[in-house]
Structures are given as C-alpha cells and as structure tokens.
Amino acid sequence: MSDCLVIIPTYNEKENIERIIRKVFSLDQEFDVLIIDDNSPDGTAAIVKLLMTEFPSRLFLEQRTGKLGLGTAYIHGFKWALLRGYQFIFEMDADFSHNPEDLLRLYDAAKNRGGDLVIGSRYITGVNVVNWPMGRVLMSYVASIYVRFITRMKVMDTTAGFICYKRKVLETIDLGKVRFTGYAFQIEMKFTAWKLGFNIVEVPIIFTDRTMGESKMSKGIFKEAVLGVMSLRWRSFIKPQKIPVR
C-alpha cells in the first residue's frame, strides 16, 4: 500500500473515470485512488468496480446513496484515509481539469518543501486557466480576492480544489464541525488549517476546464462560497482555534 491516497468524488463521470484512474496509476510515484461516487445514474461506479479487478490493492470505491455534496464526499474520504494510515491525502477532480502529472509536484512540496497543506494554484503566477469563459475566470479570481480580504489569509487561490494534505492536518481539524458542503468547503478547510498554524504552500498549475461530461458548478454553490466567508471570519473571532503542538 502506498502512503499517498488520491480522493476523487464522482457524479456522472463515465466519460472520464477510467482515463483519470489509469493516468494516476501510470505516474512514477505510487498513489492509491479512492473514488467516492454519489449514486451516479450513468454507471460510473460500475466502471470503477470493473477496474478494481485489475487494480485490487490500489483502487477503492465508496458508494453513497445520493448526491450529498462535495464537502461531505471529501470528509468521508478523509476519515477513510486516516483509518488506513495514509500520510499524504489528495483532493482531485475526475474531469482532467487538474492534470494528474501535477500530483508529483504537490507531493514534492509536502514531502520535501515543508508544506502541510499544498494547493495546486491557478493564480500564484498570474491567471492560469484554459477554456473558461472570461466571465467565469473573473468570477473565480475576484472571489479569491474577496476571500483574502475578509479572512486575511495569504493564499492566492482560496477556492482551489486540487490539494495535498499531510495527515497531521486532517487529524487536527475537527472534521465533524466542518459546515459547508459546496465550494465554500474548500475555503473553510484552508481557513481552518491557516488558523491552526499549519504551513500552506501554493504550487502553480494550469487549470483546464473539462472537455467531457457536465460541469457541477451552480449559482447556489457560488453563493454559499461568497456568503459563507463572512460566517467563517465571524466564528473565528468568537471561537479562536488553538494552534497545535507539533
């Protein structure tokens, strides 16, 4: 078993899932993969189950009863990973918007460059986004500026979903108290880790919008992210986090 686990939540990703799994397994560094499928009606889980016969000790599947949200999928995966002793736990999308090759760079930053939480960042060296409409690029970029202003975090890509966590970060955060389920989840996890004193490192990546399957972004998800930031900041004043001894 590898000490690295890549968690990939899925909902209707039959066009991408086999390709992304095979690409991760082709990398020089060994990564295990956990797929968390929210009862995809398109048969995504069936494809994963077939691949599990080919990769019985590296590929795992957790099936949930419905579409329960991105944040709860990752929390489920984090708990699964901690129970099994993984030291480096990654978040990655199934649609190739995150290049699997960049897993190696995130891993290096966590293992060798002192990163406790490593972000695959679209904005650390400018705006590195391909195939997004200009309106969506501006919305995402301005959202990150807004989050930095409200939270005071020194993180350029606050809504990023391509992440490597060291085990100690997920052990320290009270996962049962994470509130948000959409993209605000990504902000909440970074903010909580930052308040706890963990070292956050950003690694530049090129984000490429999906070419197959349908986007899961919605106005409701974006609204949760924008409005949730004020709540995070307010709660941090009321109940300040204790910095762990490490």
Backbone as CSV, one residue per row, in Angstrom:
resi,resn,N_x,N_y,N_z,CA_x,CA_y,CA_z,C_x,C_y,C_z
1,MET,0.834,-1.201,0.000,0.000,0.000,0.000,0.866,1.248,0.000
2,SER,0.522,2.214,-0.826,1.215,3.490,-0.865,0.883,4.304,0.380
3,ASP,1.715,5.322,0.692,1.359,6.242,1.769,0.610,7.457,1.234
4,CYS,0.285,7.444,-0.078,-0.424,8.543,-0.734,-1.776,8.060,-1.244
5,LEU,-2.819,8.825,-0.946,-4.155,8.497,-1.425,-4.747,9.692,-2.156
6,VAL,-5.241,9.450,-3.362,-5.934,10.472,-4.138,-7.434,10.210,-4.028
7,ILE,-8.167,11.180,-3.484,-9.616,11.064,-3.343,-10.280,11.789,-4.511
8,ILE,-11.136,11.077,-5.237,-11.822,11.650,-6.395,-13.323,11.454,-6.222
9,PRO,-14.062,12.513,-5.913,-15.531,12.396,-5.850,-16.102,12.345,-7.272
10,THR,-17.155,11.578,-7.466,-17.745,11.470,-8.802,-19.261,11.531,-8.751
11,TYR,-19.793,12.143,-9.794,-21.227,12.078,-10.085,-21.354,12.215,-11.602
12,ASN,-21.742,11.127,-12.250,-21.871,11.089,-13.717,-20.558,11.459,-14.411
13,GLU,-19.544,10.629,-14.194,-18.231,10.855,-14.807,-17.789,9.654,-15.650
14,LYS,-18.728,8.978,-16.300,-18.374,7.777,-17.057,-17.414,8.077,-18.204
15,GLU,-17.468,9.304,-18.742,-16.581,9.640,-19.869,-15.126,9.800,-19.424
16,ASN,-14.922,10.119,-18.147,-13.584,10.463,-17.673,-12.953,9.457,-16.723
17,ILE,-13.776,8.673,-16.019,-13.276,7.992,-14.835,-12.181,6.969,-15.128
18,GLU,-12.332,6.171,-16.177,-11.288,5.183,-16.456,-9.985,5.857,-16.865
19,ARG,-10.079,6.896,-17.671,-8.866,7.576,-18.126,-8.120,8.220,-16.968
20,ILE,-8.861,8.850,-16.042,-8.183,9.526,-14.935,-7.529,8.511,-13.999
21,ILE,-8.188,7.401,-13.751,-7.617,6.371,-12.878,-6.344,5.791,-13.497
22,ARG,-6.410,5.442,-14.763,-5.233,4.864,-15.424,-4.074,5.865,-15.478
23,LYS,-4.391,7.129,-15.650,-3.329,8.140,-15.692,-2.648,8.260,-14.339
24,VAL,-3.409,8.277,-13.261,-2.804,8.354,-11.922,-1.916,7.142,-11.674
25,PHE,-2.369,5.973,-12.071,-1.589,4.758,-11.844,-0.360,4.658,-12.751
26,SER,-0.290,5.477,-13.777,0.875,5.449,-14.680,2.027,6.322,-14.187
27,LEU,1.794,7.130,-13.138,2.816,8.053,-12.657,3.964,7.302,-11.984
28,ASP,5.140,7.950,-11.951,6.319,7.318,-11.345,6.144,7.099,-9.850
29,GLN,5.543,8.056,-9.157,5.223,7.889,-7.737,3.960,7.040,-7.621
30,GLU,3.935,6.143,-6.631,2.762,5.291,-6.458,1.701,6.007,-5.619
31,PHE,0.515,6.115,-6.186,-0.638,6.676,-5.494,-1.756,5.643,-5.490
32,ASP,-2.420,5.482,-4.343,-3.687,4.756,-4.326,-4.805,5.740,-4.666
33,VAL,-5.939,5.202,-5.103,-7.063,6.051,-5.508,-8.334,5.572,-4.807
34,LEU,-9.054,6.523,-4.218,-10.361,6.261,-3.638,-11.401,7.067,-4.416
35,ILE,-12.331,6.370,-5.044,-13.445,7.017,-5.722,-14.628,7.061,-4.756
36,ILE,-15.213,8.231,-4.600,-16.426,8.368,-3.784,-17.550,8.765,-4.729
37,ASP,-18.415,7.812,-5.019,-19.458,8.030,-6.025,-20.812,8.248,-5.356
38,ASP,-21.473,9.324,-5.773,-22.772,9.686,-5.187,-23.929,9.120,-6.010
39,ASN,-23.906,7.791,-6.155,-25.005,7.084,-6.818,-25.237,7.599,-8.244
40,SER,-24.152,7.703,-9.018,-24.240,8.201,-10.392,-25.161,7.327,-11.228
41,PRO,-26.187,7.901,-11.848,-27.084,7.096,-12.687,-26.478,6.673,-14.016
42,ASP,-25.312,7.243,-14.369,-24.715,6.915,-15.666,-23.812,5.678,-15.630
43,GLY,-23.663,5.043,-14.462,-22.857,3.829,-14.384,-21.394,4.047,-14.056
44,THR,-21.050,5.217,-13.530,-19.653,5.484,-13.156,-19.118,4.417,-12.204
45,ALA,-19.895,4.066,-11.181,-19.439,3.092,-10.178,-19.175,1.726,-10.804
46,ALA,-19.977,1.336,-11.786,-19.778,0.037,-12.438,-18.437,-0.009,-13.162
47,ILE,-18.044,1.096,-13.765,-16.739,1.166,-14.431,-15.621,1.013,-13.406
48,VAL,-15.770,1.689,-12.262,-14.755,1.603,-11.210,-14.651,0.173,-10.678
49,LYS,-15.780,-0.474,-10.466,-15.768,-1.844,-9.952,-15.039,-2.784,-10.905
50,LEU,-15.215,-2.594,-12.194,-14.514,-3.422,-13.167,-13.013,-3.185,-13.091
51,LEU,-12.609,-1.926,-12.952,-11.187,-1.604,-12.842,-10.583,-2.120,-11.542
52,MET,-11.388,-2.253,-10.503,-10.881,-2.765,-9.232,-10.384,-4.198,-9.342
53,THR,-10.905,-4.950,-10.293,-10.399,-6.311,-10.500,-9.003,-6.292,-11.107
54,GLU,-8.679,-5.204,-11.798,-7.347,-5.037,-12.385,-6.360,-4.442,-11.395
55,PHE,-6.870,-3.588,-10.494,-6.017,-2.916,-9.509,-6.571,-3.171,-8.105
56,PRO,-6.551,-4.413,-7.644,-7.260,-4.762,-6.394,-6.684,-4.137,-5.139
57,SER,-5.408,-3.785,-5.130,-4.800,-3.247,-3.917,-4.530,-1.751,-4.007
58,ARG,-4.963,-1.114,-5.099,-4.667,0.309,-5.284,-5.906,1.159,-5.534
59,LEU,-6.984,0.533,-5.971,-8.196,1.264,-6.315,-9.332,0.853,-5.391
60,PHE,-10.008,1.857,-4.826,-11.063,1.606,-3.853,-12.290,2.456,-4.218
61,LEU,-13.454,1.964,-3.813,-14.708,2.636,-4.128,-15.583,2.712,-2.889
62,GLU,-16.090,3.895,-2.622,-17.115,4.097,-1.613,-18.342,4.648,-2.335
63,GLN,-19.462,3.949,-2.237,-20.698,4.392,-2.883,-21.643,4.980,-1.844
64,ARG,-22.206,6.130,-2.161,-23.158,6.780,-1.265,-24.548,6.741,-1.902
65,THR,-25.549,7.029,-1.097,-26.930,6.776,-1.531,-27.507,7.873,-2.407
66,GLY,-26.852,9.025,-2.469,-27.382,10.115,-3.276,-26.357,11.201,-3.450
67,LYS,-26.762,12.288,-4.095,-25.874,13.414,-4.344,-25.826,14.275,-3.093
68,LEU,-24.804,14.055,-2.262,-24.760,14.622,-0.912,-23.815,15.806,-0.769
69,GLY,-23.127,16.180,-1.843,-22.291,17.368,-1.789,-20.811,17.067,-1.763
70,LEU,-20.046,17.989,-2.367,-18.601,17.821,-2.494,-17.915,17.729,-1.133
71,GLY,-18.296,18.629,-0.226,-17.643,18.655,1.073,-17.827,17.377,1.857
72,THR,-19.043,16.850,1.886,-19.280,15.612,2.625,-18.561,14.429,1.984
73,ALA,-18.399,14.471,0.651,-17.639,13.413,-0.023,-16.188,13.418,0.443
74,TYR,-15.595,14.599,0.496,-14.202,14.665,0.940,-14.054,14.322,2.420
75,ILE,-14.973,14.771,3.258,-14.906,14.406,4.678,-14.968,12.886,4.835
76,HIS,-15.865,12.260,4.091,-15.958,10.791,4.085,-14.612,10.192,3.691
77,GLY,-14.015,10.728,2.633,-12.730,10.219,2.170,-11.600,10.458,3.149
78,PHE,-11.593,11.629,3.800,-10.549,11.917,4.784,-10.595,10.918,5.932
79,LYS,-11.787,10.659,6.439,-11.918,9.712,7.545,-11.488,8.310,7.117
80,TRP,-11.858,7.931,5.911,-11.459,6.637,5.357,-9.936,6.537,5.290
81,ALA,-9.295,7.604,4.822,-7.840,7.614,4.672,-7.137,7.561,6.027
82,LEU,-7.633,8.310,7.003,-6.999,8.333,8.320,-7.080,6.973,9.003
83,LEU,-8.182,6.280,8.833,-8.331,4.946,9.419,-7.335,3.951,8.845
84,ARG,-6.868,4.229,7.629,-5.988,3.283,6.936,-4.529,3.736,6.885
85,GLY,-4.198,4.785,7.599,-2.801,5.139,7.798,-2.124,5.920,6.696
86,TYR,-2.852,6.485,5.774,-2.216,7.273,4.709,-1.593,8.536,5.287
87,GLN,-0.438,8.928,4.747,0.303,10.093,5.235,0.086,11.338,4.389
88,PHE,-0.230,11.162,3.121,-0.465,12.278,2.207,-1.801,12.025,1.508
89,ILE,-2.745,12.932,1.703,-4.098,12.729,1.195,-4.420,13.867,0.226
90,PHE,-4.810,13.501,-0.987,-5.006,14.462,-2.068,-6.483,14.587,-2.435
91,GLU,-6.876,15.791,-2.835,-8.166,16.036,-3.478,-7.905,16.285,-4.963
92,MET,-8.715,15.683,-5.824,-8.572,15.935,-7.253,-9.889,15.692,-7.963
93,ASP,-10.187,16.498,-8.987,-11.394,16.302,-9.790,-11.205,15.162,-10.779
94,ALA,-12.327,14.618,-11.214,-12.300,13.470,-12.136,-12.207,13.874,-13.598
95,ASP,-12.364,15.153,-13.907,-12.609,15.580,-15.292,-11.382,16.101,-16.031
96,PHE,-10.175,15.909,-15.464,-8.911,16.350,-16.055,-8.729,17.865,-16.014
97,SER,-9.570,18.585,-15.279,-9.273,19.998,-15.051,-8.007,20.129,-14.209
98,HIS,-7.749,19.130,-13.389,-6.478,19.002,-12.670,-5.639,17.960,-13.385
99,ASN,-4.445,18.340,-13.792,-3.550,17.433,-14.500,-2.941,16.431,-13.511
100,PRO,-3.192,15.132,-13.689,-2.620,14.155,-12.746,-1.109,14.244,-12.605
101,GLU,-0.415,14.691,-13.643,1.042,14.845,-13.547,1.423,15.791,-12.408
102,ASP,0.559,16.757,-12.104,0.865,17.725,-11.048,0.768,17.132,-9.652
103,LEU,0.209,15.932,-9.521,0.239,15.261,-8.228,1.676,15.120,-7.725
104,LEU,2.605,14.892,-8.634,4.007,14.722,-8.266,4.574,16.001,-7.652
105,ARG,4.163,17.137,-8.174,4.662,18.423,-7.681,4.044,18.767,-6.330
106,LEU,2.772,18.454,-6.164,2.143,18.671,-4.860,2.784,17.778,-3.797
107,TYR,3.026,16.529,-4.172,3.651,15.580,-3.243,5.048,16.062,-2.836
108,ASP,5.823,16.535,-3.800,7.174,17.023,-3.506,7.130,18.212,-2.556
109,ALA,6.176,19.123,-2.763,6.075,20.290,-1.897,5.702,19.902,-0.473
110,ALA,4.884,18.861,-0.325,4.505,18.394,1.010,5.629,17.603,1.669
111,LYS,6.273,16.762,0.918,7.289,15.867,1.498,8.632,16.567,1.714
112,ASN,9.018,17.446,0.781,10.380,17.982,0.792,10.472,19.491,0.994
113,ARG,9.362,20.211,0.901,9.431,21.674,0.968,8.621,22.255,2.118
114,GLY,8.228,21.421,3.061,7.624,21.923,4.290,6.157,22.265,4.224
115,GLY,5.480,21.892,3.147,4.062,22.195,3.042,3.218,21.237,3.870
116,ASP,2.416,21.770,4.769,1.450,20.935,5.488,0.173,20.775,4.668
117,LEU,-0.213,21.846,4.003,-1.326,21.849,3.069,-0.800,22.486,1.784
118,VAL,-0.816,21.731,0.695,-0.265,22.208,-0.582,-1.408,22.394,-1.573
119,ILE,-1.445,23.569,-2.182,-2.507,23.925,-3.113,-1.976,23.945,-4.535
120,GLY,-2.666,23.257,-5.435,-2.421,23.434,-6.860,-3.101,24.718,-7.277
121,SER,-2.327,25.787,-7.455,-2.863,27.136,-7.535,-2.959,27.651,-8.967
122,ARG,-4.144,28.156,-9.314,-4.373,28.772,-10.621,-3.857,30.196,-10.689
123,TYR,-3.617,30.836,-9.530,-3.408,32.279,-9.505,-2.091,32.719,-8.867
124,ILE,-1.228,31.795,-8.504,0.006,32.183,-7.827,0.996,32.829,-8.793
125,THR,0.892,32.534,-10.088,1.775,33.153,-11.097,0.944,33.812,-12.194
126,GLY,-0.083,34.540,-11.819,-0.990,35.129,-12.800,-2.293,34.358,-12.828
127,VAL,-2.920,34.309,-13.996,-4.171,33.571,-14.160,-3.923,32.431,-15.145
128,ASN,-3.845,31.212,-14.631,-3.513,30.043,-15.457,-4.733,29.148,-15.609
129,VAL,-5.676,29.597,-16.416,-6.922,28.882,-16.652,-7.149,28.779,-18.149
130,VAL,-7.497,27.568,-18.604,-7.720,27.317,-20.033,-9.172,26.889,-20.244
131,ASN,-9.795,27.449,-21.262,-11.133,27.050,-21.735,-12.292,27.545,-20.882
132,TRP,-12.037,28.396,-19.913,-13.132,29.002,-19.167,-13.597,30.262,-19.883
133,PRO,-14.916,30.551,-19.895,-15.393,31.846,-20.371,-14.814,32.960,-19.498
134,MET,-14.597,34.128,-20.075,-13.986,35.232,-19.334,-14.791,35.574,-18.080
135,GLY,-16.122,35.487,-18.180,-16.949,35.803,-17.018,-16.669,34.894,-15.849
136,ARG,-16.462,33.617,-16.134,-16.199,32.673,-15.041,-14.794,32.863,-14.480
137,VAL,-13.832,33.198,-15.335,-12.481,33.489,-14.854,-12.520,34.671,-13.894
138,LEU,-13.212,35.735,-14.303,-13.296,36.919,-13.460,-14.015,36.618,-12.148
139,MET,-15.094,35.835,-12.215,-15.841,35.490,-11.017,-14.950,34.741,-10.023
140,SER,-14.185,33.769,-10.524,-13.316,32.977,-9.657,-12.185,33.823,-9.081
141,TYR,-11.567,34.632,-9.926,-10.429,35.442,-9.482,-10.863,36.479,-8.452
142,VAL,-11.980,37.155,-8.737,-12.487,38.162,-7.799,-12.920,37.497,-6.492
143,ALA,-13.478,36.289,-6.570,-13.868,35.574,-5.358,-12.660,35.323,-4.467
144,SER,-11.524,34.960,-5.065,-10.323,34.718,-4.266,-9.816,36.008,-3.621
145,ILE,-9.904,37.129,-4.350,-9.523,38.417,-3.764,-10.423,38.740,-2.578
146,TYR,-11.713,38.527,-2.758,-12.692,38.784,-1.701,-12.392,37.938,-0.460
147,VAL,-12.112,36.654,-0.671,-11.829,35.757,0.455,-10.569,36.209,1.178
148,ARG,-9.537,36.593,0.444,-8.308,37.071,1.084,-8.568,38.325,1.913
149,PHE,-9.386,39.219,1.372,-9.686,40.470,2.075,-10.428,40.199,3.384
150,ILE,-11.399,39.316,3.344,-12.219,39.045,4.533,-11.450,38.224,5.563
151,THR,-10.744,37.187,5.112,-10.113,36.249,6.046,-8.698,36.651,6.443
152,ARG,-8.037,37.443,5.610,-6.623,37.828,5.796,-5.658,36.681,5.510
153,MET,-6.144,35.615,4.926,-5.239,34.533,4.522,-4.312,34.998,3.408
154,LYS,-3.057,34.579,3.439,-2.111,34.889,2.372,-2.094,33.743,1.358
155,VAL,-3.262,33.498,0.791,-3.432,32.411,-0.179,-4.034,33.009,-1.442
156,MET,-3.399,32.775,-2.579,-3.870,33.369,-3.827,-5.086,32.647,-4.396
157,ASP,-5.112,31.321,-4.293,-6.227,30.552,-4.868,-7.019,29.908,-3.738
158,THR,-7.887,30.693,-3.139,-8.581,30.251,-1.928,-9.685,29.240,-2.213
159,THR,-10.173,29.188,-3.453,-11.254,28.249,-3.783,-10.742,27.002,-4.492
160,ALA,-9.436,26.845,-4.589,-8.857,25.707,-5.317,-9.309,24.373,-4.733
161,GLY,-9.466,23.375,-5.613,-9.862,22.041,-5.184,-8.839,20.965,-5.488
162,PHE,-7.609,21.373,-5.826,-6.513,20.433,-6.092,-5.534,20.589,-4.939
163,ILE,-5.585,19.666,-3.984,-4.953,19.863,-2.674,-4.215,18.604,-2.237
164,CYS,-3.113,18.806,-1.512,-2.480,17.721,-0.757,-2.447,18.112,0.721
165,TYR,-2.977,17.242,1.552,-2.919,17.424,2.998,-1.946,16.416,3.601
166,LYS,-1.082,16.890,4.483,-0.391,15.947,5.340,-1.376,15.399,6.358
167,ARG,-1.128,14.190,6.777,-2.027,13.503,7.708,-2.303,14.336,8.954
168,LYS,-1.279,14.986,9.485,-1.436,15.713,10.753,-2.448,16.854,10.644
169,VAL,-2.614,17.409,9.445,-3.587,18.487,9.276,-5.005,17.953,9.475
170,LEU,-5.305,16.844,8.805,-6.642,16.266,8.898,-6.913,15.649,10.262
171,GLU,-5.859,15.216,10.952,-6.029,14.719,12.317,-6.346,15.852,13.292
172,THR,-5.841,17.053,12.999,-6.011,18.183,13.918,-7.336,18.893,13.712
173,ILE,-7.761,19.047,12.464,-9.042,19.695,12.181,-10.178,18.804,12.680
174,ASP,-11.145,19.396,13.340,-12.333,18.650,13.770,-13.255,18.501,12.564
175,LEU,-13.137,17.391,11.858,-13.878,17.194,10.610,-15.382,17.173,10.838
176,GLY,-15.796,16.816,12.036,-17.222,16.792,12.337,-17.846,18.170,12.440
177,LYS,-17.016,19.214,12.523,-17.539,20.575,12.649,-17.406,21.391,11.362
178,VAL,-16.941,20.757,10.296,-16.873,21.459,9.005,-18.301,21.678,8.515
179,ARG,-18.658,22.925,8.219,-20.052,23.281,7.980,-20.477,23.166,6.524
180,PHE,-19.603,23.547,5.610,-20.052,23.763,4.249,-19.910,22.512,3.390
181,THR,-20.747,22.410,2.367,-20.770,21.212,1.525,-20.387,21.485,0.078
182,GLY,-20.501,22.734,-0.381,-20.154,23.072,-1.757,-18.729,23.589,-1.838
183,TYR,-18.493,24.560,-2.714,-17.134,25.065,-2.883,-16.669,25.888,-1.693
184,ALA,-17.600,26.345,-0.851,-17.193,27.007,0.390,-16.431,26.047,1.293
185,PHE,-16.645,24.764,1.110,-15.882,23.753,1.850,-14.386,23.952,1.639
186,GLN,-13.987,24.241,0.390,-12.562,24.416,0.090,-11.996,25.619,0.847
187,ILE,-12.773,26.681,0.930,-12.327,27.862,1.669,-12.242,27.548,3.164
188,GLU,-13.261,26.879,3.681,-13.304,26.567,5.111,-12.122,25.701,5.542
189,MET,-11.772,24.714,4.740,-10.648,23.838,5.098,-9.330,24.615,5.110
190,LYS,-9.109,25.468,4.127,-7.874,26.266,4.091,-7.837,27.241,5.260
191,PHE,-8.964,27.902,5.507,-9.023,28.882,6.587,-8.768,28.218,7.942
192,THR,-9.356,27.068,8.152,-9.172,26.352,9.416,-7.723,25.919,9.597
193,ALA,-7.124,25.380,8.548,-5.713,24.977,8.623,-4.815,26.175,8.891
194,TRP,-5.112,27.288,8.255,-4.332,28.517,8.452,-4.461,29.016,9.886
195,LYS,-5.691,29.021,10.427,-5.895,29.458,11.799,-5.195,28.542,12.798
196,LEU,-5.051,27.282,12.438,-4.364,26.325,13.315,-2.845,26.428,13.225
197,GLY,-2.350,27.272,12.328,-0.913,27.498,12.243,-0.160,26.597,11.291
198,PHE,-0.858,25.851,10.463,-0.176,24.979,9.511,0.402,25.786,8.356
199,ASN,1.469,25.266,7.770,2.150,25.932,6.655,1.453,25.600,5.340
200,ILE,0.959,26.640,4.655,0.276,26.461,3.386,1.202,26.886,2.253
201,VAL,1.392,25.988,1.293,2.264,26.237,0.135,1.424,26.158,-1.131
202,GLU,1.624,27.102,-2.039,0.934,27.076,-3.328,1.914,26.701,-4.435
203,VAL,1.507,25.745,-5.254,2.284,25.281,-6.397,1.534,25.682,-7.668
204,PRO,2.173,26.389,-8.600,1.445,26.828,-9.797,1.044,25.660,-10.689
205,ILE,-0.209,25.674,-11.134,-0.703,24.687,-12.088,-1.436,25.409,-13.207
206,ILE,-1.709,24.703,-14.272,-2.601,25.184,-15.321,-3.898,24.406,-15.194
207,PHE,-4.977,25.118,-14.960,-6.306,24.520,-14.812,-6.982,24.523,-16.180
208,THR,-7.425,23.354,-16.625,-8.072,23.223,-17.927,-9.503,22.745,-17.724
209,ASP,-10.459,23.532,-18.189,-11.863,23.170,-17.999,-12.172,21.854,-18.697
210,ARG,-13.121,21.120,-18.150,-13.469,19.806,-18.673,-13.860,19.888,-20.149
211,THR,-13.526,18.826,-20.885,-13.944,18.703,-22.279,-15.002,17.620,-22.444
212,MET,-15.184,16.773,-21.411,-16.176,15.700,-21.451,-16.979,15.711,-20.162
213,GLY,-18.292,15.425,-20.276,-19.163,15.452,-19.108,-19.655,16.861,-18.832
214,GLU,-20.474,16.993,-17.777,-21.109,18.268,-17.455,-20.542,18.865,-16.177
215,SER,-20.395,20.194,-16.180,-19.916,20.909,-15.009,-20.914,20.792,-13.866
216,LYS,-20.390,20.739,-12.614,-21.247,20.670,-11.433,-21.417,22.040,-10.763
217,MET,-20.809,23.095,-11.344,-20.912,24.432,-10.773,-22.333,24.964,-10.926
218,SER,-22.822,25.675,-9.904,-24.142,26.294,-9.954,-24.093,27.619,-9.210
219,LYS,-25.124,28.465,-9.421,-25.186,29.738,-8.723,-25.315,29.533,-7.213
220,GLY,-26.020,28.476,-6.807,-26.177,28.202,-5.387,-24.860,27.878,-4.717
221,ILE,-24.023,27.102,-5.400,-22.707,26.752,-4.866,-21.848,27.998,-4.715
222,PHE,-21.883,28.869,-5.736,-21.091,30.102,-5.677,-21.593,31.016,-4.564
223,LYS,-22.910,31.109,-4.398,-23.492,31.948,-3.353,-23.059,31.467,-1.975
224,GLU,-23.052,30.140,-1.780,-22.611,29.595,-0.493,-21.172,30.003,-0.213
225,ALA,-20.326,29.952,-1.248,-18.920,30.296,-1.067,-18.754,31.761,-0.682
226,VAL,-19.495,32.645,-1.352,-19.362,34.084,-1.086,-19.899,34.444,0.292
227,LEU,-21.102,33.989,0.610,-21.726,34.356,1.892,-21.086,33.627,3.070
228,GLY,-20.583,32.423,2.810,-20.003,31.637,3.894,-18.731,32.219,4.461
229,VAL,-18.012,33.019,3.672,-16.747,33.580,4.125,-16.952,34.495,5.324
230,MET,-17.993,35.295,5.295,-18.267,36.189,6.430,-18.537,35.381,7.698
231,SER,-19.247,34.273,7.533,-19.537,33.414,8.678,-18.251,32.822,9.250
232,LEU,-17.353,32.388,8.372,-16.083,31.826,8.832,-15.294,32.843,9.653
233,ARG,-15.216,34.049,9.121,-14.451,35.094,9.803,-15.075,35.422,11.164
234,TRP,-16.399,35.528,11.215,-17.083,35.843,12.459,-16.868,34.754,13.498
235,ARG,-16.993,33.495,13.066,-16.807,32.382,14.000,-15.388,32.323,14.522
236,SER,-14.426,32.763,13.713,-13.027,32.722,14.157,-12.776,33.711,15.285
237,PHE,-13.552,34.790,15.342,-13.439,35.744,16.449,-14.087,35.189,17.710
238,ILE,-15.218,34.513,17.535,-15.961,34.000,18.684,-15.259,32.812,19.324
239,LYS,-14.786,31.889,18.476,-14.143,30.680,18.965,-12.785,30.523,18.293
240,PRO,-11.779,31.252,18.729,-10.462,31.155,18.106,-9.888,29.755,18.225
241,GLN,-9.238,29.310,17.160,-8.646,27.976,17.142,-7.359,27.957,17.941
242,LYS,-7.093,26.848,18.568,-5.825,26.657,19.266,-4.795,26.098,18.299
243,ILE,-3.605,26.692,18.321,-2.534,26.209,17.460,-1.990,24.912,18.050
244,PRO,-1.916,23.827,17.244,-1.471,22.549,17.780,0.028,22.543,18.074
245,VAL,0.426,21.727,19.017,1.838,21.485,19.279,2.316,20.385,18.349
246,ARG,3.343,20.692,17.521,3.801,19.710,16.537,5.310,19.572,16.606
